[in-house]
Amino acid sequence: MNMVDSMLTRWLPLALMAVSWRLTEACTCAPDHPQTHFCSSDFVIVGRVQKTFRGADFYDVYKVKIRNIFKATSKAVVVLRSGRLFTASQESMCGVHLQPRETYVITGNVRHLQAHINLCGYTRKWRDVTPRQRKGFRLLYKRGCTCKVHMMRRRTKSPNACVANYDDCYERHGICLHDRDGRCRWTRAPALTRCTQAHYFNTTMMIP
């Protein structure tokens, strides 16, 4: 065995272990607001899962009956006609698991003339989506795409951003839009007010 073969024999197992570790740890997603998912996606749909089958190259394919299209680029309009959504077959590679006969709101992007979804997008059972989120997907999120939503900050000086302040009330009930002065602000909503008040009350009650 020459020196090159010896080095390959020694380092190949380590290289394979490193690749395997990267695949296992590959799917890391920062939390984003539904409005951010809407604005950054090529398509946003509500679809009922009909069946699942294994595609090529470690992909699963979901056949869905599309009930609503809230957003779609020109390419997305074409690829969504088949009703097929592609995702990685493993969660470690950001694959999404959808349940048969369940209806979801799903965001995704077009790659290689296919509709792709992954764990870093937004996938929720439609029955779990709040009324305020539904209104956002149908109409209001689109109006706020020029605003930036920060989920993990407490404050910002930017007039073009809203801050969720680590509070899931804003994820479930918040919509960030420009006000009359051109600044991005959370729009008023009774559900948001009730949620933040309850959150504040529960937090203060926990303080000894």
C-alpha positions as CSV (number, residue, x, y, z in Angstrom):
1,M,0.0,0.0,0.0
2,N,1.5,3.4,-1.0
3,M,1.4,6.5,1.0
4,V,-1.7,7.9,-0.9
5,D,-3.7,4.7,-0.3
6,S,-2.7,4.7,3.3
7,M,-3.9,8.3,3.8
8,L,-7.2,7.6,2.1
9,T,-7.7,4.5,4.2
10,R,-7.1,6.5,7.4
11,W,-9.1,9.6,6.5
12,L,-12.0,8.2,4.6
13,P,-13.9,6.9,7.6
14,L,-13.4,10.3,9.4
15,A,-14.7,12.1,6.4
16,L,-17.8,9.9,6.2
17,M,-18.5,10.5,9.9
18,A,-18.1,14.2,9.4
19,V,-20.6,14.2,6.5
20,S,-23.0,12.1,8.5
21,W,-22.8,14.5,11.4
22,R,-23.5,17.5,9.1
23,L,-26.6,15.8,7.7
24,T,-27.8,14.9,11.2
25,E,-27.3,18.5,12.4
26,A,-28.2,20.2,9.1
27,C,-31.7,21.3,9.9
28,T,-31.5,24.4,12.1
29,C,-34.1,27.1,11.6
30,A,-34.5,30.4,13.4
31,P,-38.1,31.1,14.5
32,D,-39.9,33.3,12.0
33,H,-43.3,35.0,12.1
34,P,-46.0,33.7,9.8
35,Q,-45.9,37.0,8.0
36,T,-42.2,36.5,7.3
37,H,-42.9,33.1,5.9
38,F,-45.6,34.4,3.7
39,C,-43.4,37.2,2.3
40,S,-40.3,35.1,1.7
41,S,-42.1,32.1,0.0
42,D,-42.9,31.4,-3.6
43,F,-46.2,30.0,-2.7
44,V,-48.7,29.8,0.2
45,I,-51.5,27.3,-0.1
46,V,-54.1,25.5,1.9
47,G,-54.2,21.9,0.9
48,R,-55.6,18.5,2.0
49,V,-53.1,15.6,1.9
50,Q,-54.4,12.8,-0.3
51,K,-51.4,10.4,-0.5
52,T,-47.7,10.1,-0.1
53,F,-45.1,8.3,-2.2
54,R,-41.4,8.0,-2.3
55,G,-39.6,10.1,-4.9
56,A,-36.1,10.0,-6.2
57,D,-32.9,11.1,-4.5
58,F,-34.2,10.8,-0.9
59,Y,-37.3,12.8,-1.4
60,D,-40.9,12.2,-0.3
61,V,-43.8,13.5,-2.4
62,Y,-47.2,14.5,-1.1
63,K,-50.1,14.7,-3.4
64,V,-52.5,17.4,-2.1
65,K,-55.8,18.8,-3.2
66,I,-55.3,22.5,-3.2
67,R,-58.2,24.4,-1.7
68,N,-56.8,27.9,-1.6
69,I,-53.8,29.7,-3.1
70,F,-53.0,32.8,-1.0
71,K,-49.7,33.5,-2.9
72,A,-48.0,32.1,-6.0
73,T,-45.3,33.3,-8.3
74,S,-45.7,32.7,-12.0
75,K,-43.4,29.6,-11.7
76,A,-45.3,28.4,-8.6
77,V,-48.6,28.6,-10.5
78,V,-47.3,26.2,-13.1
79,V,-45.7,23.6,-10.7
80,L,-48.7,23.6,-8.3
81,R,-51.0,22.3,-11.1
82,S,-49.8,18.8,-10.3
83,G,-50.6,19.1,-6.7
84,R,-47.3,17.5,-5.8
85,L,-45.1,18.8,-2.9
86,F,-41.6,17.6,-2.5
87,T,-39.7,17.3,0.8
88,A,-36.6,15.6,2.1
89,S,-37.4,12.1,3.4
90,Q,-35.7,12.7,6.7
91,E,-36.4,15.4,9.4
92,S,-32.6,15.8,9.9
93,M,-32.5,17.1,6.3
94,C,-35.5,19.4,7.0
95,G,-38.1,17.0,5.7
96,V,-41.7,17.7,6.6
97,H,-44.1,15.0,7.7
98,L,-47.8,15.5,6.7
99,Q,-50.6,13.4,7.9
100,P,-53.0,11.8,5.3
101,R,-56.5,13.4,5.0
102,E,-55.3,16.4,7.0
103,T,-55.6,20.0,5.8
104,Y,-52.6,22.3,6.2
105,V,-51.5,25.8,5.4
106,I,-48.2,25.4,3.7
107,T,-45.5,27.8,2.5
108,G,-42.8,26.7,0.1
109,N,-40.4,27.5,-2.8
110,V,-39.9,26.4,-6.4
111,R,-36.7,24.6,-7.2
112,H,-35.9,22.6,-10.3
113,L,-39.5,23.2,-11.5
114,Q,-40.9,21.5,-8.4
115,A,-42.8,22.8,-5.4
116,H,-40.6,22.1,-2.3
117,I,-41.4,22.4,1.4
118,N,-39.2,22.0,4.4
119,L,-39.2,22.4,8.2
120,C,-37.8,25.9,8.0
121,G,-41.0,27.0,6.2
122,Y,-44.4,27.3,7.7
123,T,-46.6,24.2,7.9
124,R,-49.6,24.1,10.3
125,K,-52.8,22.2,10.5
126,W,-55.5,24.6,9.2
127,R,-57.7,24.0,12.2
128,D,-54.9,25.2,14.5
129,V,-54.4,28.5,12.6
130,T,-55.9,31.4,14.6
131,P,-58.5,33.6,13.0
132,R,-56.0,36.5,13.0
133,Q,-53.5,34.4,11.2
134,R,-56.1,33.3,8.6
135,K,-56.9,37.0,8.0
136,G,-53.2,37.6,7.6
137,F,-52.7,34.8,5.1
138,R,-55.8,35.8,3.1
139,L,-55.0,39.5,2.9
140,L,-52.9,41.4,5.4
141,Y,-49.5,39.7,5.5
142,K,-49.1,40.7,1.8
143,R,-49.6,44.4,2.8
144,G,-46.8,44.1,5.4
145,C,-44.1,42.6,3.2
146,T,-42.1,45.8,3.3
147,C,-41.9,45.5,7.1
148,K,-39.4,43.3,8.9
149,V,-40.6,41.2,11.9
150,H,-38.0,40.3,14.5
151,M,-39.1,37.4,16.7
152,M,-36.2,37.3,19.1
153,R,-35.5,40.9,19.9
154,R,-36.8,43.2,22.6
155,R,-36.5,46.5,20.7
156,T,-35.4,48.1,17.4
157,K,-34.8,51.6,16.2
158,S,-35.7,50.8,12.6
159,P,-39.0,52.4,11.4
160,N,-39.5,49.4,9.1
161,A,-39.6,46.7,11.7
162,C,-41.8,45.2,14.4
163,V,-40.5,43.3,17.4
164,A,-42.3,40.3,18.9
165,N,-40.2,40.5,22.2
166,Y,-40.0,36.7,22.6
167,D,-43.8,36.6,22.9
168,D,-45.8,34.0,21.0
169,C,-48.9,36.3,21.2
170,Y,-47.5,38.2,18.3
171,E,-46.9,35.0,16.3
172,R,-50.5,33.9,16.8
173,H,-52.3,37.3,16.6
174,G,-49.9,39.9,15.4
175,I,-49.8,41.6,12.0
176,C,-47.1,44.2,11.2
177,L,-48.2,47.0,8.9
178,H,-47.2,50.6,8.1
179,D,-49.1,53.2,10.0
180,R,-50.1,56.7,8.7
181,D,-46.6,58.0,9.4
182,G,-45.0,55.2,7.4
183,R,-43.6,53.3,10.4
184,C,-44.2,49.6,10.8
185,R,-46.3,48.8,13.9
186,W,-48.4,45.9,15.2
187,T,-52.0,46.5,14.2
188,R,-54.5,46.6,17.0
189,A,-56.6,43.5,17.5
190,P,-58.7,42.4,20.5
191,A,-57.2,38.9,20.4
192,L,-53.7,40.3,20.6
193,T,-54.6,42.6,23.5
194,R,-56.2,39.8,25.4
195,C,-53.2,37.5,24.8
196,T,-50.6,40.0,25.9
197,Q,-52.5,41.0,29.0
198,A,-52.9,37.4,30.0
199,H,-49.2,36.8,29.3
200,Y,-48.3,39.8,31.5
201,F,-50.6,38.7,34.3
202,N,-49.2,35.2,34.3
203,T,-45.7,36.5,34.3
204,T,-46.3,38.9,37.3
205,M,-48.0,36.1,39.2
206,M,-44.9,34.0,39.0
207,I,-42.7,36.7,40.5
208,P,-42.3,35.9,44.3
